[in-house]
Amino acid sequence: MPKEKIINFRIDAQLKKQAKKLAETDGRSLSNWLTRLIEREIAQAGKKG
């Protein structure tokens, strides 16, 4: 998927630290991990209705 847009948002420092740790555990960058998380949520929402 090509990089097209940038989304800036504020996040609690501790939450970011925890998310980054999960991303690294999964072998991904935080940006890629968040993108996949959003994609999964969109797919789940599509299944619900």
KOLTORKOL-431965 format. One record per residue: residue number from 1; x, y, z of N, C-alpha, C, O in turn; residue in three letters. Coordinates in steps of 0.02 Angstrom, whole numbers, plus 32768, in hexadecimal, padded with zeros to 4 digits. Example, Ala and Ser with C-alpha at 12.3 -4.5 7.8 and 13.67 -1.06 7.14 Angstrom:
<vexnus>
vexnu i:1 nxx:8294 nyy:7EE4 nzz:8186 caxx:8267 cayy:7F1F cazz:8186 cxx:8294 cyy:7F5B czz:8186 oxx:82C8 oyy:7F5A ozz:81A7 aa:ALA
vexnu i:2 nxx:8282 nyy:7F90 nzz:8162 caxx:82AC cayy:7FCB cazz:8165 cxx:8285 cyy:8002 czz:818A oxx:829E oyy:8039 ozz:8192 aa:SER
</vexnus>
This chain:
<vexnus>
vexnu i:1 nxx:802A nyy:7FC5 nzz:8000 caxx:8000 cayy:8000 cazz:8000 cxx:802D cyy:803E czz:8000 oxx:8057 oyy:8046 ozz:802C aa:MET
vexnu i:2 nxx:8024 nyy:806A nzz:7FD0 caxx:804E cayy:80A6 cazz:7FCD cxx:803D cyy:80D7 czz:8005 oxx:8004 oyy:80DC ozz:801C aa:PRO
vexnu i:3 nxx:8071 nyy:80FA nzz:801B caxx:8066 cayy:812D cazz:804D cxx:8046 cyy:8169 czz:802C oxx:8062 oyy:8187 ozz:7FFE aa:LYS
vexnu i:4 nxx:800A nyy:817B nzz:8043 caxx:7FE7 cayy:81B2 cazz:8023 cxx:7FD9 cyy:81ED czz:8051 oxx:7FE1 oyy:8226 ozz:803C aa:GLU
vexnu i:5 nxx:7FC7 nyy:81E0 nzz:808E caxx:7FB3 cayy:8216 cazz:80BC cxx:7FD5 cyy:820C czz:80FF oxx:7FE6 oyy:81D4 ozz:8113 aa:LYS
vexnu i:6 nxx:7FDD nyy:8243 nzz:8122 caxx:7FF9 cayy:8243 cazz:8165 cxx:7FC2 cyy:8257 czz:8195 oxx:7F9D oyy:8287 ozz:8189 aa:ILE
vexnu i:7 nxx:7FBC nyy:8232 nzz:81CC caxx:7F8C cayy:8242 cazz:8200 cxx:7FB4 cyy:8252 czz:823F oxx:7FDB oyy:8228 ozz:8257 aa:ILE
vexnu i:8 nxx:7FAB nyy:828D nzz:8259 caxx:7FCC cayy:82A0 cazz:8298 cxx:7F98 cyy:82A0 czz:82CF oxx:7F61 oyy:82BC ozz:82C7 aa:ASN
vexnu i:9 nxx:7FA8 nyy:8281 nzz:8306 caxx:7F7B cayy:8282 cazz:8340 cxx:7FA3 cyy:827C czz:837F oxx:7FDB oyy:8262 ozz:837F aa:PHE
vexnu i:10 nxx:7F86 nyy:8293 nzz:83B5 caxx:7FA8 cayy:8290 cazz:83F6 cxx:7F95 cyy:824F czz:8419 oxx:7F5D oyy:8237 ozz:8413 aa:ARG
vexnu i:11 nxx:7FC6 nyy:8235 nzz:843C caxx:7FBB cayy:81F6 cazz:8460 cxx:7FE3 cyy:81FA czz:84A2 oxx:8019 oyy:8216 ozz:84A4 aa:ILE
vexnu i:12 nxx:7FC7 nyy:81DD nzz:84D5 caxx:7FE9 cayy:81DA cazz:8516 cxx:802D cyy:81B7 czz:850D oxx:8031 oyy:8185 ozz:84EA aa:ASP
vexnu i:13 nxx:8060 nyy:81D0 nzz:852D caxx:80A3 cayy:81B5 cazz:8526 cxx:80A7 cyy:816B czz:8539 oxx:80C9 oyy:8144 ozz:8517 aa:ALA
vexnu i:14 nxx:8085 nyy:8158 nzz:856E caxx:8086 cayy:8113 cazz:8584 cxx:8063 cyy:80E5 czz:8551 oxx:807A oyy:80AE ozz:8544 aa:GLN
vexnu i:15 nxx:802C nyy:80FD nzz:8536 caxx:8008 cayy:80D6 cazz:8503 cxx:8033 cyy:80CD czz:84C5 oxx:8034 oyy:8096 ozz:84A8 aa:LEU
vexnu i:16 nxx:8056 nyy:8101 nzz:84B1 caxx:8083 cayy:80FC cazz:8477 cxx:80BB cyy:80CA czz:8485 oxx:80CC oyy:80A2 ozz:8459 aa:LYS
vexnu i:17 nxx:80D6 nyy:80CD nzz:84C0 caxx:810C cayy:809F cazz:84D3 cxx:80F5 cyy:8056 czz:84CF oxx:8118 oyy:802B ozz:84B5 aa:LYS
vexnu i:18 nxx:80B9 nyy:8049 nzz:84E8 caxx:809D cayy:8006 cazz:84E7 cxx:808E cyy:7FEF czz:84A0 oxx:809C oyy:7FB6 ozz:848E aa:GLN
vexnu i:19 nxx:8073 nyy:801C nzz:8477 caxx:8064 cayy:800B cazz:8432 cxx:80A4 cyy:7FFD czz:840B oxx:80A7 oyy:7FCE ozz:83E3 aa:ALA
vexnu i:20 nxx:80D7 nyy:8026 nzz:8416 caxx:8117 cayy:801C cazz:83F4 cxx:8136 cyy:7FD9 czz:8407 oxx:8153 oyy:7FB7 ozz:83DC aa:LYS
vexnu i:21 nxx:812F nyy:7FC6 nzz:8445 caxx:814A cayy:7F86 cazz:845C cxx:8125 cyy:7F4C czz:8439 oxx:8145 oyy:7F1C ozz:8423 aa:LYS
vexnu i:22 nxx:80E3 nyy:7F51 nzz:8433 caxx:80BD cayy:7F1D cazz:8410 cxx:80D1 cyy:7F1A czz:83C6 oxx:80D7 oyy:7EE4 ozz:83A9 aa:LEU
vexnu i:23 nxx:80DA nyy:7F55 nzz:83A8 caxx:80EE cayy:7F57 cazz:8362 cxx:8132 cyy:7F36 czz:8358 oxx:813B oyy:7F0F ozz:8329 aa:ALA
vexnu i:24 nxx:8161 nyy:7F45 nzz:8383 caxx:81A3 cayy:7F28 cazz:837D cxx:81A1 cyy:7EDC czz:8388 oxx:81C5 oyy:7EB7 ozz:8366 aa:GLU
vexnu i:25 nxx:8178 nyy:7EC6 nzz:83B6 caxx:816F cayy:7E7E cazz:83C2 cxx:8155 cyy:7E5B czz:8383 oxx:8166 oyy:7E22 ozz:8375 aa:THR
vexnu i:26 nxx:812B nyy:7E80 nzz:835E caxx:810E cayy:7E66 cazz:8320 cxx:813C cyy:7E70 czz:82E4 oxx:812B oyy:7E5D ozz:82AC aa:ASP
vexnu i:27 nxx:8176 nyy:7E8F nzz:82F0 caxx:81A6 cayy:7E9A cazz:82BA cxx:8191 cyy:7ED2 czz:828A oxx:81A3 oyy:7ED2 ozz:824F aa:GLY
vexnu i:28 nxx:816C nyy:7F02 nzz:82A5 caxx:8152 cayy:7F38 cazz:827B cxx:8165 cyy:7F7C czz:8298 oxx:8175 oyy:7F82 ozz:82D4 aa:ARG
vexnu i:29 nxx:8162 nyy:7FAF nzz:826D caxx:8168 cayy:7FF3 cazz:8286 cxx:8126 cyy:8005 czz:82A7 oxx:80F3 oyy:7FE5 ozz:829B aa:SER
vexnu i:30 nxx:8127 nyy:8038 nzz:82D0 caxx:80E9 cayy:804E cazz:82F0 cxx:80B6 cyy:8064 czz:82BC oxx:807B oyy:8055 ozz:82C1 aa:LEU
vexnu i:31 nxx:80CD nyy:8087 nzz:8289 caxx:80A0 cayy:809E cazz:8254 cxx:8080 cyy:8063 czz:8230 oxx:8043 oyy:8063 ozz:8225 aa:SER
vexnu i:32 nxx:80A7 nyy:8031 nzz:821F caxx:808C cayy:7FF6 cazz:81FD cxx:805D cyy:7FD0 czz:822A oxx:8029 oyy:7FB7 ozz:8214 aa:ASN
vexnu i:33 nxx:806E nyy:7FCA nzz:8269 caxx:8044 cayy:7FA6 cazz:8299 cxx:8000 cyy:7FC8 czz:82A1 oxx:7FCC oyy:7FA7 ozz:82A2 aa:TRP
vexnu i:34 nxx:8001 nyy:800B nzz:82A6 caxx:7FC3 cayy:8031 cazz:82AC cxx:7F99 cyy:802B czz:826D oxx:7F5C oyy:8025 ozz:8271 aa:LEU
vexnu i:35 nxx:7FB9 nyy:802C nzz:8233 caxx:7F95 cayy:8024 cazz:81F3 cxx:7F72 cyy:7FE1 czz:81F1 oxx:7F37 oyy:7FDD ozz:81DF aa:THR
vexnu i:36 nxx:7F94 nyy:7FAC nzz:8204 caxx:7F76 cayy:7F69 cazz:8204 cxx:7F3D cyy:7F65 czz:8237 oxx:7F0B oyy:7F44 ozz:822A aa:ARG
vexnu i:37 nxx:7F45 nyy:7F86 nzz:8270 caxx:7F11 cayy:7F87 cazz:82A3 cxx:7ED2 cyy:7FA8 czz:8286 oxx:7E9A oyy:7F8F ozz:8290 aa:LEU
vexnu i:38 nxx:7EDA nyy:7FE0 nzz:8265 caxx:7EA1 cayy:8003 cazz:8246 cxx:7E81 cyy:7FD7 czz:8210 oxx:7E44 oyy:7FD3 ozz:820C aa:ILE
vexnu i:39 nxx:7EAA nyy:7FB7 nzz:81E7 caxx:7E8F cayy:7F8B cazz:81B3 cxx:7E66 cyy:7F52 czz:81D1 oxx:7E31 oyy:7F41 ozz:81B6 aa:GLU
vexnu i:40 nxx:7E7E nyy:7F35 nzz:8207 caxx:7E59 cayy:7EFF cazz:8228 cxx:7E16 cyy:7F17 czz:8243 oxx:7DE3 oyy:7EF5 ozz:823C aa:ARG
vexnu i:41 nxx:7E16 nyy:7F52 nzz:8261 caxx:7DD8 cayy:7F6E cazz:827C cxx:7DA6 cyy:7F7D czz:8245 oxx:7D6A oyy:7F72 ozz:824D aa:GLU
vexnu i:42 nxx:7DBE nyy:7F96 nzz:820D caxx:7D92 cayy:7FA4 cazz:81D3 cxx:7D75 cyy:7F63 czz:81B9 oxx:7D39 oyy:7F5F ozz:81A9 aa:ILE
vexnu i:43 nxx:7D9E nyy:7F2F nzz:81B4 caxx:7D86 cayy:7EEE cazz:819C cxx:7D52 cyy:7ED2 czz:81CB oxx:7D1F oyy:7EB7 ozz:81B5 aa:ALA
vexnu i:44 nxx:7D5E nyy:7ED8 nzz:820C caxx:7D2D cayy:7EBF cazz:823F cxx:7CEC cyy:7EE6 czz:823A oxx:7CB6 oyy:7EC8 ozz:823F aa:GLN
vexnu i:45 nxx:7CF0 nyy:7F26 nzz:8230 caxx:7CB3 cayy:7F4F cazz:822A cxx:7C8C cyy:7F3C czz:81EB oxx:7C4E oyy:7F3C ozz:81EC aa:ALA
vexnu i:46 nxx:7CAF nyy:7F2A nzz:81B6 caxx:7C8E cayy:7F14 cazz:8179 cxx:7C6A cyy:7ED3 czz:8182 oxx:7C36 oyy:7EC8 ozz:8162 aa:GLY
vexnu i:47 nxx:7C83 nyy:7EA7 nzz:81AD caxx:7C63 cayy:7E67 cazz:81B9 cxx:7C24 cyy:7E6E czz:81E3 oxx:7BF6 oyy:7E45 ozz:81DF aa:LYS
vexnu i:48 nxx:7C22 nyy:7EA4 nzz:820C caxx:7BEA cayy:7EAE cazz:8239 cxx:7BAE cyy:7ECD czz:8216 oxx:7B76 oyy:7EC8 ozz:822E aa:LYS
vexnu i:49 nxx:7BBA nyy:7EEE nzz:81DF caxx:7B7F cayy:7F0C cazz:81C2 cxx:7B8F cyy:7F33 czz:8186 oxx:7B62 oyy:7F50 ozz:8167 aa:GLY
</vexnus>
